[in-house]
Amino acid sequence: MTLASNHDHRRRFLRAALGLPATLAFSRVTPAQNGTALPRMSRRAIPSTGEALPVIGCGTWRTFDVGDDATARAQLAAVLRVLFEAGGSVIDSSPMYGSSEAVAGALLTQLDAHRKAFVATKVWTEGREAGIAQMEESLRRFQQPRVDLMQIHNLLDWRTQLATLREWKARGRIRYLGITHHTSSAFDAVAAVMRSEKPDFVQINYAADDRAAEQRILPLAADLGIGVVINQPFGGGGLLARMMKTPLPAWAAEIGCTSWAQILLKFVLAQPAVTVVIPGTGRPQYMADNVRAGSGPLPDGAMRARIIAAVSG
């Protein structure tokens, strides 16, 4: 299935699930503008401080890398409006993601929403001076004097960069520091840094069909008091695309879900060690679908087993 056909399939599915005509559910207006109220999402505490974060955020890999495309930027502005209307705040980016930082920063300025956002980005280079220069550029792109969370992307030169992050945190240029990785094969290294350095956050991949984090990283984060950001909750997009070809099971209603995206996000949120999930999207209707997973009941053990069986079938 092509990317375009994935989008079309999800549009049709959401239209049926929400009981809305295409002109209402998927026009350029936001849910608040068309009268469809979004539930306020739940929050979870950051272990190192107790600050509460909304459980659904927005990733920017690929989706925000649109450069100066005015039409795409208008869509992304609507995405952020939906996030904020649902009580969300977390926006995650990286200098690795092309124009994503600059686009997100420009949209936050356009929407006068810097104070609504919890901005997370990354340092992804080798060497102290190169790391400082890259982080300074990220601040410039985001059009703000500090970011909330700076993460060492894929552990690249982590010892050097972590020393700088600690300095920046002490000076108030970042509020939290963390480490990230996007592949389970790196979890041994991730766990070692978690134990030795106890960062505020760790960002990892986790999904209903990618559960390696359950074995070590999530329990370790809970034991050490480290916040957890989850990337790739849809299996990098492939899992959601596959599940969209199957009917929504009747048991989805037991956890308040009207789409497969919500089921997959609630599967992740059922792990109490998870602080926030950052599915990426460039479409406001998908953001509206995603944020609905941030409220209501979560799967228990039996329901999680049903979800695993469904995605494994």
C-alpha positions in Angstrom: 0.0 0.0 0.0 1.4 3.4 -0.9 1.6 6.3 1.5 -1.2 8.1 -0.3 -3.4 5.0 -0.2 -2.6 4.6 3.6 -3.9 8.2 4.1 -7.0 7.6 2.1 -7.7 4.3 3.9 -7.4 6.0 7.3 -9.6 8.9 6.2 -12.4 6.5 5.2 -12.0 4.5 8.4 -12.1 7.6 10.7 -15.1 9.0 8.8 -17.0 5.8 9.5 -15.8 5.5 13.1 -16.7 9.1 14.0 -19.9 9.0 12.1 -19.0 12.3 10.3 -19.3 13.2 6.6 -16.1 13.9 4.8 -16.7 17.6 4.5 -17.1 17.9 8.3 -14.5 15.4 9.6 -11.7 16.3 7.2 -12.1 19.9 6.2 -9.4 22.4 7.1 -11.2 23.5 10.3 -10.2 22.2 13.7 -12.5 20.1 15.9 -13.2 23.2 18.1 -14.2 25.2 15.1 -16.6 22.6 13.7 -18.2 21.8 17.1 -16.6 18.4 17.7 -15.2 18.6 21.2 -11.9 16.9 22.0 -11.5 15.2 25.4 -8.8 16.7 27.6 -6.0 14.1 27.8 -4.5 12.6 30.9 -1.2 13.6 32.3 1.7 11.7 33.9 4.4 13.0 36.2 8.0 13.4 35.1 9.8 11.3 37.8 12.7 13.7 38.4 10.5 16.7 39.2 6.8 15.7 39.4 5.9 18.1 36.6 2.8 16.6 34.8 3.0 16.0 31.0 0.1 15.2 28.7 0.4 11.6 27.6 0.1 12.2 23.8 2.5 14.4 21.9 3.6 15.0 18.4 6.7 13.7 16.6 8.1 15.7 13.7 10.2 13.2 11.8 9.4 13.4 8.0 5.9 15.0 8.7 7.3 18.5 9.6 10.1 18.5 7.0 8.2 20.6 4.5 10.4 23.6 4.1 8.5 26.7 2.9 5.5 24.8 1.5 2.7 27.1 2.5 0.0 24.5 2.1 1.8 21.9 4.1 2.6 24.4 6.8 -1.1 25.3 7.1 -1.9 21.6 7.6 0.8 21.4 10.3 -0.5 24.6 12.0 -3.9 22.8 12.3 -2.1 19.7 13.7 -0.7 21.8 16.5 -4.0 23.5 17.2 -5.6 20.1 17.7 -2.8 19.0 20.0 -3.1 22.1 22.1 -6.9 22.0 22.1 -6.8 18.5 23.6 -4.4 19.7 26.3 -1.3 18.4 24.7 2.1 20.1 24.7 5.0 17.8 23.7 6.6 18.4 20.4 9.7 16.3 19.6 12.2 17.0 16.9 15.8 16.8 15.9 18.4 18.6 13.7 18.4 15.2 11.8 14.9 15.9 10.6 15.6 18.4 7.9 13.5 21.5 8.2 11.3 20.1 11.0 12.8 22.2 13.8 12.5 25.4 11.8 9.0 24.6 10.7 7.8 23.8 14.2 9.4 26.9 15.6 7.8 29.1 12.9 4.4 27.6 13.6 4.7 28.1 17.3 5.4 31.7 16.7 2.6 32.0 14.2 0.2 30.5 16.7 1.6 32.4 19.6 2.0 29.0 21.3 5.5 28.8 22.6 4.2 28.9 26.2 1.8 26.0 25.4 4.5 23.7 24.1 6.9 21.4 25.8 9.7 21.4 23.2 12.0 18.4 23.0 14.8 18.2 20.5 18.2 16.5 20.2 21.9 16.9 19.7 23.3 14.6 17.0 27.0 15.2 16.3 30.5 14.5 17.6 32.6 16.9 19.6 31.9 19.5 22.3 32.0 22.6 20.1 30.0 21.0 17.3 27.4 19.9 19.8 27.1 23.4 21.3 26.9 24.9 17.8 24.1 22.5 16.8 22.1 23.1 20.0 22.4 26.9 19.5 21.1 26.4 16.0 18.2 24.4 17.3 17.2 27.2 19.7 17.4 29.7 16.8 15.2 27.4 14.7 12.7 27.0 17.4 12.7 30.8 18.0 13.1 30.5 21.7 15.9 31.0 24.3 15.7 27.5 25.8 14.0 24.1 25.1 12.4 21.9 27.7 14.2 18.7 26.8 17.5 18.2 25.0 18.3 14.6 24.2 21.4 12.9 22.9 20.2 11.4 19.6 21.1 7.7 19.3 23.8 8.0 22.0 26.2 9.7 19.5 29.3 10.8 21.4 27.1 10.7 24.5 29.8 11.3 27.1 30.9 14.6 25.5 27.4 15.8 24.8 26.1 14.8 28.3 28.7 17.0 30.0 27.5 20.0 27.9 23.9 19.2 28.6 24.5 19.2 32.3 26.1 22.6 32.0 23.2 23.9 30.0 20.7 22.6 32.5 22.5 24.3 35.3 22.4 27.6 33.4 18.7 27.2 32.6 19.1 26.8 28.8 17.4 23.4 29.0 15.1 22.1 31.7 15.6 18.4 31.2 18.2 16.1 29.6 17.8 12.7 28.0 19.1 10.0 25.7 17.4 8.4 22.7 17.5 5.4 20.5 15.2 4.0 17.8 16.3 0.4 17.6 16.0 -2.5 20.1 19.5 -3.7 19.3 20.9 -0.7 21.1 19.0 -1.4 24.4 22.1 -2.8 26.2 23.9 0.4 25.6 20.9 2.5 26.5 20.4 0.5 29.8 24.1 1.0 30.7 23.8 4.8 30.3 20.6 4.9 32.2 22.3 3.1 35.1 25.4 5.2 35.1 24.0 8.6 34.4 20.3 8.6 35.4 19.1 11.1 32.8 15.7 12.8 33.2 14.3 11.0 30.2 15.0 8.1 27.9 13.3 7.9 24.4 12.9 4.5 22.9 10.9 2.5 20.3 8.0 0.5 21.6 4.8 -0.9 20.0 2.4 -3.8 20.1 4.6 -5.6 17.6 7.9 -4.4 19.0 7.9 -5.2 22.7 11.5 -5.6 23.6 11.5 -2.6 25.8 9.2 -4.5 28.2 12.1 -6.8 29.2 14.6 -4.3 30.5 14.2 -0.6 29.6 10.7 0.1 31.0 11.3 -1.7 34.3 14.7 0.0 34.6 13.2 3.4 34.0 10.6 2.8 36.7 13.3 1.6 39.2 15.6 4.6 38.5 12.9 7.3 38.2 13.5 8.1 34.6 10.8 9.5 32.3 10.0 7.6 29.1 9.2 9.0 25.7 8.0 6.4 23.2 8.7 6.8 19.5 7.4 4.5 16.7 4.2 3.4 18.6 2.7 2.4 15.2 5.7 0.3 14.4 7.2 3.0 12.2 3.9 3.2 10.4 3.9 -0.3 9.0 1.9 -1.8 11.9 -0.9 0.8 11.6 -1.1 0.5 7.9 -1.5 -3.3 8.2 -4.1 -3.2 10.9 -6.1 -0.6 9.0 -6.9 -3.4 6.5 -8.8 -5.3 9.2 -12.1 -4.4 10.8 -12.1 -2.7 14.2 -12.9 -5.4 16.8 -16.0 -5.1 18.9 -13.8 -5.2 22.1 -12.2 -1.9 21.1 -15.3 -0.2 22.7 -14.3 -1.7 26.1 -11.3 0.7 26.2 -13.1 3.6 24.5 -11.4 3.2 21.1 -12.9 4.1 17.8 -9.8 3.4 15.6 -6.8 1.1 15.4 -4.5 4.1 16.1 -6.2 4.6 19.4 -5.8 0.9 20.3 -2.1 0.9 19.5 -1.5 4.1 21.5 -3.4 2.8 24.5 -1.5 -0.4 24.3 1.7 1.7 24.8 0.1 3.9 27.5 -0.9 0.8 29.5 2.7 0.6 30.6 2.9 2.8 33.7 6.6 3.6 33.1 5.6 5.4 29.9 5.4 9.2 30.3 4.4 10.3 26.9 4.0 8.9 23.4 4.9 10.9 20.3 3.2 9.6 17.2 4.1 11.7 14.1 1.5 13.1 11.8 1.1 15.9 9.3 -2.7 15.8 9.2 -5.0 17.4 11.8 -7.6 14.6 11.5 -5.0 12.1 12.5 -3.9 14.2 15.4 -7.5 14.4 16.5 -7.7 10.6 16.3 -4.5 10.2 18.2 -5.3 12.5 21.1 -8.5 10.6 21.8 -6.2 7.8 23.0 -5.0 10.1 25.8 -8.2 9.7 27.9 -10.5 7.0 29.1 -9.7 3.4 30.2 -6.5 1.6 29.4 -6.0 -2.0 28.5 -5.6 -4.5 31.3 -3.5 -7.6 31.0 -6.2 -9.6 29.2 -6.9 -6.8 26.8 -3.2 -6.3 26.0 -3.1 -10.1 25.2 -6.0 -9.5 22.8 -4.2 -6.7 21.1 -1.0 -8.7 20.8 -3.0 -11.6 19.3 -4.7 -9.2 16.8 -1.4 -7.7 15.6 0.3 -11.1 15.4 -2.5 -12.7 13.3 
